[in-house]
Amino acid sequence: MMRCLFYLILLCLETIPSAQASEDTAPGADSVVLQLRWLHQPQFVGYHMAKAKAKGFYAELGLDVEIRQGGKGLSPVAEVLSGRADFGVGNTEVLTQYAEGESLLALAAIFQHSPSIFLARRDSNILTLADMRGKRIMMFPEHQDAELLATLFYQGIREDELIPLQTSVNIDDLVERRVDIFNAYLSNEPFYLEERGIPVSVISPRNYGVDFYSDILFTTQANQAEHPERVERFRAASLRGWQYALAHPQEAIALLRDQYGVARSQAHMEYELQVSKEMIQPLYVEMGYMNPARFEHILDQLVEIGLLKHKVPLTDFLYHAPSAQWVFWRPWFMLSLAATALILVLALYLWLCNDRLSKEVALRKRREAEIMQLAQRDPLTGLPNRLSLMNRLRQQIAQPAPGCLLFCDLDDFKRINDNFGHSQGDAILCQLAQRITRAIGHHCFFARLAGDEFILLLPGYSLKQAHDVAEVIRLAMAAPFEIDGQAMQVGISIGVSHYQSGWSAEQWLIQADKAMYCDKGVALTALAEQSG
């Protein structure tokens, strides 16, 4: 009943002027420290943008913020708990430390999907989790790679089947083959290796049904109890900085380069910010949104895989943002409790608030449904993604006549990205998806596997029929693509694999991949002979 009274009285007092409107923005800004998980980079640029003098979202709300970069061996949770930092950016270890008794408070989940992945050199023939057995694998200690540990657990891969090494956070260990599998970020290392011309295999937990939050903004419950207005101001300014950074990527990249000395290439930072945006999902989810039911599910998984001994209530872990009107009208609220004449008016506002909350709940449910749909689709081309493909393949191999699989890969696609930029490369991928879809109709299952790799499932097709479809695709690709007003011919290599009894879905895909590389080799040989 007190909560209802709180909302209703706030509505009644909206038009009353207050002498305390500038209480929290008085001279003398509050100094606070934000501890990042890693170095200054696009992964954290929302906070840098909130601090930038040109925008001043922190300063506007009376905050003087020091942003400290992280590094190897530095734990944001430890820094915040020790009092050396007021706020931190962490991963699942924020939840596990809370479950183990630390008084932590999650303020916002910036990344709705974790970019943590397993990364291997493609020439190591490690394409699936099953291929990782007996291999050297780098991981963070304790709970920092919880989503990766959960993926291994649910796929039945035991620790004694691997050769675990504590991560060096040095990707050259993978490049120089001192390790077989590297714990990486989808937004960073794959692009770095692509720039060096090293093909990689990306194994993502999301493709195996493990989907955790990442980059959680957090503080301590003591900080919230002592400085509730300051915590809310910091959270609001941080989310505003993220919204601006994602809407103005070039300005955000320039800020990192000019003020923080980030020396990565323009293409690398554009790629990292674009992938981060796909993980944040700003068009479909409110910035920083935390779903209690989803956190409960993550907690269940952590208990199931043995990282936690038992579940704990999450009531004190998830931050509930106070109404801005409540902060503004707090003194009036205390006075209004004695105003019995408002009782009849309060009853009317109670009905209005309940109606509004019902609509908000319905909107949340629709957004959750949209997110589930997006998890099955490639955000660039709109085609089914790898997760959808693997589910479909597992269904198909259970049929009497599974048919054939076509593995399509563009020839020398890296040259297009290097010469014209990733935005033009993305445009070609979208055109390719449209061309092939028009050429084959809607009778087959067409999906984007990763990068410039596409898969076509032909249920019940014979090998000859599948080769006929491959020729249809090659004809569709014969017309040049247009890039910046220039016509460019883009080749395609196609591997055809007819399902053999006893194959798993992964084996079928690997055979099609091998067939594609054979086709690519034939094409390169023919090109060399013509050049000769």
ZAMARBA-77491 format. One record per residue (C-alpha): z, x, y; residue in one letter; residue number from 1. Coordinates in nm, 3 decimals. Each point is the difference from the previous one (the first is absolute). Example, Ala and Ser with C-alpha at 12.3 -4.5 7.8 and 13.67 -1.06 7.14 Angstrom:
2
ATOM        Z        X        Y  resn  resi
ATOM    0.780    1.230   -0.450     a     1
ATOM   -0.066    0.137    0.344     s     2
This chain:
532
ATOM        Z        X        Y  resn  resi
ATOM    0.000    0.000    0.000     m     1
ATOM    0.079    0.287    0.239     m     2
ATOM   -0.347    0.147   -0.057     r     3
ATOM   -0.165   -0.329    0.091     c     4
ATOM    0.214   -0.026    0.314     l     5
ATOM   -0.108    0.353    0.092     f     6
ATOM   -0.372   -0.083   -0.007     y     7
ATOM    0.040   -0.333    0.174     l     8
ATOM    0.209    0.124    0.288     i     9
ATOM   -0.243    0.284    0.058     l    10
ATOM   -0.277   -0.254    0.044     l    11
ATOM    0.213   -0.197    0.245     c    12
ATOM    0.070    0.307    0.212     l    13
ATOM   -0.357    0.136    0.020     e    14
ATOM   -0.045   -0.116    0.360     t    15
ATOM    0.340    0.120    0.133     i    16
ATOM   -0.023    0.324    0.205     p    17
ATOM    0.218    0.289   -0.106     s    18
ATOM    0.156    0.278    0.201     a    19
ATOM   -0.001    0.223   -0.307     q    20
ATOM   -0.376    0.012   -0.059     a    21
ATOM   -0.011    0.375    0.048     s    22
ATOM    0.321    0.080   -0.191     e    23
ATOM   -0.174    0.205   -0.271     d    24
ATOM   -0.244    0.176    0.232     t    25
ATOM    0.256    0.133    0.249     a    26
ATOM   -0.042    0.355    0.133     p    27
ATOM    0.089    0.270   -0.253     g    28
ATOM   -0.216   -0.040   -0.309     a    29
ATOM    0.161    0.015   -0.347     d    30
ATOM   -0.087    0.326   -0.179     s    31
ATOM   -0.081   -0.041   -0.370     v    32
ATOM   -0.162    0.214   -0.271     v    33
ATOM   -0.267   -0.115   -0.246     l    34
ATOM   -0.042    0.213   -0.314     q    35
ATOM   -0.348   -0.011   -0.160     l    36
ATOM   -0.070    0.056   -0.371     r    37
ATOM   -0.263    0.267    0.064     w    38
ATOM   -0.188    0.184    0.273     l    39
ATOM   -0.149   -0.163    0.309     h    40
ATOM   -0.317   -0.173   -0.124     q    41
ATOM   -0.179   -0.338    0.014     p    42
ATOM    0.239   -0.136   -0.266     q    43
ATOM    0.268   -0.026    0.276     f    44
ATOM   -0.216   -0.043    0.310     v    45
ATOM    0.149   -0.342    0.087     g    46
ATOM    0.326    0.170    0.097     y    47
ATOM   -0.182    0.268    0.199     h    48
ATOM   -0.192   -0.269    0.187     m    49
ATOM    0.323   -0.189    0.081     a    50
ATOM    0.138    0.323    0.153     k    51
ATOM   -0.318    0.099    0.187     a    52
ATOM    0.044    0.014    0.376     k    53
ATOM   -0.319   -0.197    0.054     a    54
ATOM    0.142   -0.298   -0.196     k    55
ATOM    0.375    0.056    0.016     g    56
ATOM    0.101   -0.278   -0.238     f    57
ATOM    0.330    0.178   -0.072     y    58
ATOM    0.067    0.084    0.365     a    59
ATOM   -0.084   -0.355    0.102     e    60
ATOM    0.293   -0.120   -0.214     l    61
ATOM    0.241    0.266    0.124     g    62
ATOM   -0.039    0.253   -0.284     l    63
ATOM   -0.043    0.377    0.010     d    64
ATOM   -0.130    0.082   -0.350     v    65
ATOM   -0.028    0.341   -0.162     e    66
ATOM   -0.244   -0.004   -0.295     i    67
ATOM    0.078    0.273   -0.252     r    68
ATOM   -0.257    0.093   -0.260     q    69
ATOM    0.106    0.045   -0.361     g    70
ATOM   -0.079    0.271   -0.249     g    71
ATOM    0.050    0.121   -0.354     k    72
ATOM    0.359   -0.052   -0.115     g    73
ATOM    0.096   -0.215    0.300     l    74
ATOM    0.124   -0.352   -0.077     s    75
ATOM   -0.014   -0.266    0.275     p    76
ATOM    0.274   -0.194   -0.185     v    77
ATOM    0.230    0.303    0.007     a    78
ATOM   -0.074    0.061    0.369     e    79
ATOM    0.084   -0.359    0.095     v    80
ATOM    0.312   -0.023   -0.217     l    81
ATOM    0.130    0.329    0.146     s    82
ATOM   -0.045   -0.126    0.356     g    83
ATOM   -0.257    0.268    0.090     r    84
ATOM   -0.255   -0.281    0.045     a    85
ATOM    0.043   -0.364    0.101     d    86
ATOM   -0.311   -0.134   -0.173     f    87
ATOM   -0.220    0.121   -0.283     g    88
ATOM   -0.323   -0.069   -0.186     v    89
ATOM    0.040   -0.001   -0.378     g    90
ATOM   -0.146   -0.130   -0.323     n    91
ATOM    0.164   -0.170   -0.298     t    92
ATOM    0.291    0.245    0.020     e    93
ATOM    0.132   -0.214    0.290     v    94
ATOM    0.040   -0.290   -0.245     l    95
ATOM    0.139    0.213   -0.285     t    96
ATOM    0.255    0.173    0.227     q    97
ATOM    0.113   -0.341    0.125     y    98
ATOM    0.035   -0.124   -0.359     a    99
ATOM    0.215    0.306   -0.075     e   100
ATOM    0.245   -0.087    0.277     g   101
ATOM   -0.137    0.145    0.323     e   102
ATOM    0.021   -0.238    0.300     s   103
ATOM   -0.369    0.009    0.090     l   104
ATOM   -0.195   -0.270    0.181     l   105
ATOM   -0.377   -0.052   -0.034     a   106
ATOM   -0.144   -0.099    0.339     l   107
ATOM   -0.370   -0.032   -0.084     a   108
ATOM   -0.249    0.083   -0.278     a   109
ATOM   -0.294    0.155    0.184     i   110
ATOM   -0.222    0.053   -0.308     f   111
ATOM   -0.034   -0.318   -0.206     q   112
ATOM   -0.151    0.212   -0.280     h   113
ATOM    0.103    0.353   -0.093     s   114
ATOM   -0.275    0.265    0.030     p   115
ATOM    0.169    0.220   -0.266     s   116
ATOM   -0.244    0.096   -0.276     i   117
ATOM   -0.057    0.244   -0.284     f   118
ATOM   -0.281    0.244    0.084     l   119
ATOM   -0.193    0.220   -0.246     a   120
ATOM   -0.315    0.210    0.013     r   121
ATOM   -0.285   -0.198   -0.149     r   122
ATOM   -0.116    0.294   -0.207     d   123
ATOM    0.339   -0.006   -0.180     s   124
ATOM   -0.111   -0.325   -0.172     n   125
ATOM    0.324   -0.171    0.106     i   126
ATOM   -0.130   -0.345    0.090     l   127
ATOM    0.280   -0.231   -0.119     t   128
ATOM    0.374    0.011   -0.055     l   129
ATOM   -0.057    0.052   -0.372     a   130
ATOM   -0.181    0.327    0.079     d   131
ATOM    0.314    0.137    0.168     m   132
ATOM    0.193    0.062   -0.321     r   133
ATOM    0.081    0.368   -0.048     g   134
ATOM   -0.110    0.086    0.354     k   135
ATOM    0.182    0.176    0.284     r   136
ATOM    0.101   -0.257    0.260     i   137
ATOM    0.163    0.049    0.341     m   138
ATOM    0.251   -0.258    0.127     m   139
ATOM    0.267   -0.030    0.268     f   140
ATOM    0.360    0.025   -0.128     p   141
ATOM    0.239   -0.295   -0.046     e   142
ATOM   -0.136   -0.340    0.111     h   143
ATOM   -0.261    0.105    0.256     q   144
ATOM   -0.294   -0.073   -0.236     d   145
ATOM    0.143   -0.323   -0.142     a   146
ATOM   -0.336   -0.182   -0.012     e   147
ATOM   -0.156    0.288   -0.195     l   148
ATOM    0.292    0.010   -0.244     l   149
ATOM   -0.024   -0.378   -0.048     a   150
ATOM   -0.373    0.029   -0.074     t   151
ATOM    0.061    0.258   -0.271     l   152
ATOM    0.281   -0.210   -0.149     f   153
ATOM   -0.199   -0.322   -0.021     y   154
ATOM   -0.292    0.182   -0.161     q   155
ATOM    0.229    0.141   -0.270     g   156
ATOM   -0.024    0.365    0.108     i   157
ATOM    0.330    0.180   -0.064     r   158
ATOM    0.126    0.299    0.197     e   159
ATOM   -0.008    0.222   -0.308     d   160
ATOM   -0.375   -0.067   -0.026     e   161
ATOM   -0.057    0.168    0.337     l   162
ATOM    0.070    0.341    0.152     i   163
ATOM    0.183   -0.100    0.321     p   164
ATOM    0.018    0.236    0.298     l   165
ATOM    0.171   -0.055    0.334     q   166
ATOM   -0.270   -0.052    0.259     t   167
ATOM   -0.098    0.288    0.222     s   168
ATOM   -0.166   -0.240    0.250     v   169
ATOM   -0.283    0.257   -0.007     n   170
ATOM   -0.330   -0.152   -0.112     i   171
ATOM   -0.136    0.351   -0.070     d   172
ATOM    0.208   -0.007   -0.319     d   173
ATOM   -0.241   -0.267   -0.127     l   174
ATOM   -0.307    0.168    0.146     v   175
ATOM    0.084    0.329   -0.171     e   176
ATOM    0.099   -0.174   -0.328     r   177
ATOM    0.366    0.103    0.004     r   178
ATOM    0.075   -0.367   -0.068     v   179
ATOM   -0.203   -0.279   -0.166     d   180
ATOM    0.129   -0.307    0.188     i   181
ATOM    0.126   -0.006    0.358     f   182
ATOM    0.210   -0.269    0.165     n   183
ATOM   -0.208   -0.081    0.307     a   184
ATOM   -0.062   -0.255    0.273     y   185
ATOM   -0.319   -0.207   -0.012     l   186
ATOM   -0.028    0.043    0.377     s   187
ATOM    0.004    0.380   -0.005     n   188
ATOM   -0.074    0.233   -0.293     e   189
ATOM   -0.311   -0.176   -0.146     p   190
ATOM   -0.183    0.046    0.330     f   191
ATOM    0.118    0.361    0.027     y   192
ATOM   -0.145    0.081   -0.343     l   193
ATOM   -0.319   -0.194    0.074     e   194
ATOM   -0.050    0.218    0.309     e   195
ATOM    0.024    0.304   -0.228     r   196
ATOM   -0.253   -0.146   -0.243     g   197
ATOM    0.246   -0.051   -0.287     i   198
ATOM   -0.048   -0.333   -0.188     p   199
ATOM    0.332   -0.167   -0.085     v   200
ATOM    0.142   -0.274   -0.220     s   201
ATOM    0.231   -0.242    0.182     v   202
ATOM    0.252   -0.184   -0.220     i   203
ATOM    0.178   -0.265    0.207     s   204
ATOM    0.316   -0.188   -0.105     p   205
ATOM   -0.146   -0.319    0.151     r   206
ATOM   -0.275    0.006   -0.263     n   207
ATOM    0.275   -0.020   -0.263     y   208
ATOM    0.195   -0.283    0.163     g   209
ATOM    0.262    0.212    0.188     v   210
ATOM    0.000   -0.087    0.371     d   211
ATOM    0.289    0.129    0.214     f   212
ATOM    0.065    0.002    0.374     y   213
ATOM   -0.031    0.333    0.180     s   214
ATOM    0.103    0.162    0.330     d   215
ATOM    0.307   -0.217    0.050     i   216
ATOM    0.161    0.028    0.344     l   217
ATOM    0.377    0.007   -0.054     f   218
ATOM    0.340    0.073    0.154     t   219
ATOM    0.363   -0.038   -0.106     t   220
ATOM    0.199   -0.322   -0.002     q   221
ATOM    0.256    0.175    0.221     a   222
ATOM   -0.267    0.069    0.264     n   223
ATOM   -0.102   -0.366   -0.010     q   224
ATOM    0.363   -0.115    0.033     a   225
ATOM    0.073    0.231    0.295     e   226
ATOM   -0.332   -0.030    0.187     h   227
ATOM   -0.178   -0.322   -0.107     p   228
ATOM   -0.203   -0.033    0.321     e   229
ATOM   -0.109    0.364   -0.013     r   230
ATOM   -0.111   -0.036   -0.363     v   231
ATOM   -0.205   -0.308    0.082     e   232
ATOM   -0.158    0.168    0.305     r   233
ATOM   -0.098    0.303   -0.208     f   234
ATOM   -0.147   -0.216   -0.276     r   235
ATOM   -0.197   -0.220    0.244     a   236
ATOM   -0.144    0.297    0.191     a   237
ATOM   -0.092    0.181   -0.325     s   238
ATOM   -0.191   -0.300   -0.138     l   239
ATOM   -0.174   -0.043    0.335     r   240
ATOM   -0.103    0.367   -0.016     g   241
ATOM   -0.148   -0.053   -0.346     w   242
ATOM   -0.194   -0.307    0.112     q   243
ATOM   -0.149    0.194    0.290     y   244
ATOM   -0.082    0.309   -0.207     a   245
ATOM   -0.189   -0.199   -0.264     l   246
ATOM   -0.195   -0.184    0.269     a   247
ATOM   -0.089    0.324    0.183     h   248
ATOM   -0.055    0.266   -0.272     p   249
ATOM   -0.190    0.249    0.216     q   250
ATOM    0.273   -0.002    0.265     e   251
ATOM    0.262    0.046   -0.272     a   252
ATOM   -0.185    0.298   -0.151     i   253
ATOM   -0.042    0.160    0.343     a   254
ATOM    0.375   -0.037    0.059     l   255
ATOM    0.082    0.181   -0.327     l   256
ATOM   -0.239    0.282    0.080     r   257
ATOM    0.092    0.046    0.368     d   258
ATOM    0.378   -0.054   -0.004     q   259
ATOM    0.102    0.089   -0.356     y   260
ATOM   -0.249    0.273   -0.087     g   261
ATOM   -0.137   -0.168   -0.314     v   262
ATOM   -0.289    0.227   -0.100     a   263
ATOM   -0.175   -0.215   -0.261     r   264
ATOM   -0.366   -0.085    0.048     s   265
ATOM   -0.101   -0.316    0.182     q   266
ATOM   -0.153   -0.140   -0.320     a   267
ATOM    0.318    0.075   -0.199     h   268
ATOM    0.225   -0.178    0.250     m   269
ATOM   -0.239   -0.297    0.025     e   270
ATOM    0.007   -0.027   -0.379     y   271
ATOM    0.381    0.024   -0.016     e   272
ATOM    0.048   -0.264    0.270     l   273
ATOM   -0.254   -0.234   -0.163     q   274
ATOM    0.166    0.026   -0.344     v   275
ATOM    0.342   -0.047    0.164     s   276
ATOM   -0.132   -0.316    0.165     k   277
ATOM   -0.112   -0.130   -0.341     e   278
ATOM    0.351    0.066   -0.135     m   279
ATOM    0.166   -0.166    0.304     i   280
ATOM   -0.218   -0.315   -0.015     q   281
ATOM    0.048   -0.094    0.371     p   282
ATOM   -0.252   -0.285   -0.012     l   283
ATOM    0.178   -0.184   -0.279     y   284
ATOM    0.369    0.092    0.028     v   285
ATOM    0.232    0.010    0.298     e   286
ATOM    0.065    0.363    0.096     m   287
ATOM    0.308    0.128   -0.183     g   288
ATOM    0.038   -0.314   -0.213     y   289
ATOM    0.244    0.028   -0.292     m   290
ATOM   -0.013   -0.260   -0.278     n   291
ATOM    0.348   -0.037   -0.159     p   292
ATOM   -0.151   -0.125   -0.327     a   293
ATOM   -0.227    0.303   -0.019     r   294
ATOM    0.294    0.236    0.061     f   295
ATOM    0.186   -0.182   -0.278     e   296
ATOM   -0.295    0.062   -0.232     h   297
ATOM   -0.009    0.370    0.092     i   298
ATOM    0.374    0.020   -0.066     l   299
ATOM   -0.050   -0.162   -0.342     d   300
ATOM   -0.262    0.263   -0.083     q   301
ATOM    0.225    0.288    0.110     l   302
ATOM    0.276   -0.128   -0.226     v   303
ATOM   -0.244   -0.052   -0.288     e   304
ATOM   -0.136    0.355    0.017     i   305
ATOM    0.351    0.146    0.022     g   306
ATOM    0.004    0.129    0.360     l   307
ATOM    0.285   -0.243    0.076     l   308
ATOM    0.283   -0.112   -0.225     k   309
ATOM    0.018   -0.360    0.120     h   310
ATOM   -0.124   -0.240    0.268     k   311
ATOM    0.186   -0.054    0.326     v   312
ATOM   -0.026   -0.280    0.261     p   313
ATOM   -0.252    0.082    0.273     l   314
ATOM    0.157   -0.221    0.268     t   315
ATOM    0.141    0.297    0.193     d   316
ATOM   -0.306    0.220   -0.058     f   317
ATOM   -0.268   -0.203    0.177     l   318
ATOM    0.013   -0.023    0.379     y   319
ATOM   -0.017   -0.341    0.165     h   320
ATOM   -0.140    0.035    0.349     a   321
ATOM    0.205   -0.191    0.258     p   322
ATOM   -0.175   -0.241    0.231     s   323
ATOM   -0.089    0.156    0.334     a   324
ATOM    0.130   -0.317    0.164     q   325
ATOM    0.338    0.049   -0.170     w   326
ATOM    0.036    0.349    0.146     v   327
ATOM   -0.105   -0.131    0.340     f   328
ATOM    0.223   -0.310    0.010     w   329
ATOM    0.303    0.117   -0.199     r   330
ATOM    0.259   -0.065    0.278     p   331
ATOM   -0.137   -0.350    0.052     w   332
ATOM    0.020   -0.067   -0.370     f   333
ATOM    0.374    0.057   -0.001     m   334
ATOM    0.044   -0.243    0.290     l   335
ATOM   -0.225   -0.261   -0.160     s   336
ATOM    0.223   -0.024   -0.308     l   337
ATOM    0.246   -0.195    0.218     a   338
ATOM   -0.264   -0.236    0.137     a   339
ATOM    0.051   -0.308   -0.218     t   340
ATOM   -0.251   -0.190    0.210     a   341
ATOM   -0.279    0.197   -0.176     l   342
ATOM    0.074   -0.138   -0.346     i   343
ATOM   -0.265   -0.275    0.014     l   344
ATOM   -0.260    0.242    0.133     v   345
ATOM    0.086    0.251   -0.271     l   346
ATOM   -0.075   -0.253   -0.272     a   347
ATOM   -0.354   -0.040    0.134     l   348
ATOM   -0.056    0.375    0.017     y   349
ATOM    0.129    0.036   -0.353     l   350
ATOM   -0.282   -0.219   -0.124     w   351
ATOM   -0.256    0.199    0.203     l   352
ATOM    0.127    0.334   -0.132     c   353
ATOM   -0.009   -0.116   -0.361     n   354
ATOM   -0.357   -0.116    0.045     d   355
ATOM   -0.101    0.333    0.151     r   356
ATOM    0.171    0.199   -0.274     l   357
ATOM   -0.176   -0.207   -0.267     s   358
ATOM   -0.334    0.084    0.157     k   359
ATOM    0.089    0.371    0.013     e   360
ATOM    0.098   -0.001   -0.368     v   361
ATOM   -0.333   -0.162   -0.089     a   362
ATOM   -0.182    0.264    0.207     l   363
ATOM    0.187    0.281   -0.178     r   364
ATOM   -0.101   -0.140   -0.338     k   365
ATOM   -0.365   -0.015    0.105     r   366
ATOM    0.014    0.360    0.117     r   367
ATOM    0.153    0.113   -0.328     e   368
ATOM   -0.279   -0.180   -0.187     a   369
ATOM   -0.259    0.177    0.219     e   370
ATOM    0.158    0.338   -0.075     i   371
ATOM   -0.018   -0.069   -0.374     m   372
ATOM   -0.369   -0.083    0.041     q   373
ATOM   -0.062    0.320    0.199     l   374
ATOM    0.162    0.203   -0.276     a   375
ATOM   -0.294   -0.099   -0.222     q   376
ATOM   -0.276    0.079    0.254     r   377
ATOM   -0.141    0.315    0.158     d   378
ATOM    0.071   -0.034    0.376     p   379
ATOM   -0.325    0.171    0.105     l   380
ATOM   -0.270   -0.170   -0.213     t   381
ATOM    0.182   -0.315   -0.109     g   382
ATOM   -0.085    0.079   -0.363     l   383
ATOM    0.262   -0.010   -0.279     p   384
ATOM    0.203    0.324    0.002     n   385
ATOM    0.107    0.234   -0.280     r   386
ATOM    0.299   -0.217   -0.094     l   387
ATOM   -0.222   -0.308   -0.040     s   388
ATOM   -0.257    0.205   -0.193     l   389
ATOM    0.251    0.137   -0.252     m   390
ATOM    0.144   -0.349   -0.060     n   391
ATOM   -0.352   -0.135   -0.056     r   392
ATOM   -0.092    0.284   -0.237     l   393
ATOM    0.312   -0.059   -0.211     r   394
ATOM   -0.096   -0.367   -0.026     q   395
ATOM   -0.362    0.082   -0.082     q   396
ATOM    0.069    0.240   -0.288     i   397
ATOM    0.185   -0.282   -0.175     a   398
ATOM   -0.327   -0.202   -0.013     q   399
ATOM   -0.235    0.010   -0.306     p   400
ATOM   -0.278    0.172    0.199     a   401
ATOM    0.146    0.191    0.298     p   402
ATOM   -0.340    0.120    0.119     g   403
ATOM   -0.082    0.295    0.225     c   404
ATOM    0.146    0.183    0.297     l   405
ATOM   -0.198    0.158    0.285     l   406
ATOM    0.170    0.281    0.197     f   407
ATOM   -0.177    0.042    0.337     c   408
ATOM    0.059    0.299    0.228     d   409
ATOM   -0.182    0.094    0.322     l   410
ATOM   -0.169    0.341    0.005     d   411
ATOM    0.135    0.255    0.249     d   412
ATOM    0.199   -0.264    0.189     f   413
ATOM    0.233    0.264    0.147     k   414
ATOM   -0.295    0.132    0.203     r   415
ATOM   -0.033   -0.339    0.172     i   416
ATOM    0.372   -0.009    0.089     n   417
ATOM   -0.012    0.360    0.127     d   418
ATOM   -0.317   -0.046    0.210     n   419
ATOM    0.045   -0.353    0.131     f   420
ATOM    0.374   -0.074   -0.033     g   421
ATOM    0.202   -0.225   -0.228     h   422
ATOM   -0.075   -0.314    0.201     s   423
ATOM   -0.372    0.037   -0.076     q   424
ATOM    0.081    0.085   -0.362     g   425
ATOM    0.204   -0.321   -0.023     d   426
ATOM   -0.293   -0.196    0.145     a   427
ATOM   -0.230    0.135   -0.274     i   428
ATOM    0.253   -0.097   -0.270     l   429
ATOM    0.007   -0.356    0.137     c   430
ATOM   -0.382   -0.016    0.009     q   431
ATOM   -0.013    0.133   -0.356     l   432
ATOM    0.241   -0.268   -0.122     a   433
ATOM   -0.212   -0.270    0.164     q   434
ATOM   -0.327    0.137   -0.141     r   435
ATOM    0.122    0.025   -0.356     i   436
ATOM    0.171   -0.341    0.016     t   437
ATOM   -0.327   -0.160    0.117     r   438
ATOM   -0.201    0.189   -0.262     a   439
ATOM    0.212   -0.097   -0.302     i   440
ATOM    0.116   -0.343    0.113     g   441
ATOM    0.346   -0.129   -0.089     h   442
ATOM   -0.028    0.008   -0.379     h   443
ATOM    0.170    0.337   -0.037     c   444
ATOM    0.333    0.151    0.106     f   445
ATOM   -0.059    0.255    0.278     f   446
ATOM    0.295    0.209    0.129     a   447
ATOM    0.074    0.305    0.215     r   448
ATOM    0.189    0.261   -0.202     l   449
ATOM    0.074    0.252    0.277     a   450
ATOM   -0.187    0.179    0.281     g   451
ATOM   -0.372   -0.022   -0.075     d   452
ATOM    0.050   -0.107   -0.366     e   453
ATOM   -0.090   -0.354   -0.108     f   454
ATOM    0.022   -0.168   -0.341     i   455
ATOM   -0.218   -0.281   -0.138     l   456
ATOM    0.122   -0.187   -0.309     l   457
ATOM   -0.277   -0.168   -0.203     l   458
ATOM    0.170   -0.229   -0.255     p   459
ATOM   -0.200   -0.039   -0.323     g   460
ATOM   -0.288    0.223    0.118     y   461
ATOM   -0.182    0.231   -0.237     s   462
ATOM   -0.065    0.362    0.092     l   463
ATOM   -0.365   -0.076    0.083     k   464
ATOM    0.096   -0.293    0.222     q   465
ATOM    0.255    0.218    0.177     a   466
ATOM   -0.264    0.269    0.069     h   467
ATOM   -0.223   -0.274    0.144     d   468
ATOM    0.279   -0.097    0.239     v   469
ATOM    0.042    0.367    0.094     a   470
ATOM   -0.369    0.010    0.097     e   471
ATOM    0.049   -0.313    0.214     v   472
ATOM    0.282    0.179    0.183     i   473
ATOM   -0.214    0.313    0.053     r   474
ATOM   -0.277   -0.217    0.148     l   475
ATOM    0.254   -0.164    0.230     a   476
ATOM    0.106    0.346    0.117     m   477
ATOM   -0.359    0.116    0.059     a   478
ATOM   -0.013   -0.129    0.357     a   479
ATOM    0.155    0.244    0.250     p   480
ATOM    0.331   -0.068    0.174     f   481
ATOM    0.024    0.012    0.377     e   482
ATOM    0.256    0.237    0.158     i   483
ATOM    0.016    0.029    0.380     d   484
ATOM   -0.358   -0.123    0.023     g   485
ATOM   -0.123    0.247   -0.262     q   486
ATOM   -0.135   -0.099   -0.339     a   487
ATOM    0.171    0.186   -0.286     m   488
ATOM   -0.075   -0.010   -0.369     q   489
ATOM    0.317   -0.025   -0.211     v   490
ATOM   -0.029    0.075   -0.370     g   491
ATOM    0.211   -0.154   -0.273     i   492
ATOM    0.095    0.121   -0.349     s   493
ATOM    0.071   -0.263   -0.266     i   494
ATOM    0.175    0.051   -0.329     g   495
ATOM   -0.042   -0.265   -0.272     v   496
ATOM    0.259   -0.041   -0.275     s   497
ATOM   -0.015   -0.256   -0.280     h   498
ATOM    0.345   -0.093   -0.127     y   499
ATOM    0.100    0.151   -0.334     q   500
ATOM    0.260   -0.157   -0.227     s   501
ATOM    0.350    0.136    0.050     g   502
ATOM   -0.049    0.123    0.357     w   503
ATOM    0.267   -0.081    0.256     s   504
ATOM   -0.103   -0.114    0.346     a   505
ATOM    0.071    0.349    0.135     e   506
ATOM   -0.210    0.167   -0.271     q   507
ATOM   -0.291   -0.234    0.071     w   508
ATOM    0.018    0.090    0.368     l   509
ATOM    0.018    0.373   -0.078     i   510
ATOM   -0.309   -0.021   -0.222     q   511
ATOM   -0.191   -0.176    0.276     a   512
ATOM    0.117    0.270    0.243     d   513
ATOM   -0.130    0.273   -0.233     k   514
ATOM   -0.332   -0.179   -0.033     a   515
ATOM   -0.025   -0.018    0.378     m   516
ATOM    0.053    0.376    0.032     y   517
ATOM   -0.274    0.055   -0.260     c   518
ATOM   -0.233   -0.217    0.208     d   519
ATOM    0.097    0.190    0.315     k   520
ATOM   -0.073    0.328   -0.178     g   521
ATOM   -0.347   -0.123   -0.103     v   522
ATOM   -0.073   -0.104    0.356     a   523
ATOM    0.110    0.336    0.139     l   524
ATOM   -0.214    0.185   -0.258     t   525
ATOM   -0.305   -0.209    0.092     a   526
ATOM    0.061    0.065    0.368     l   527
ATOM    0.026    0.373   -0.064     a   528
ATOM   -0.329    0.000   -0.194     e   529
ATOM   -0.173   -0.187    0.282     q   530
ATOM    0.138    0.246    0.255     s   531
ATOM   -0.119    0.290   -0.218     g   532
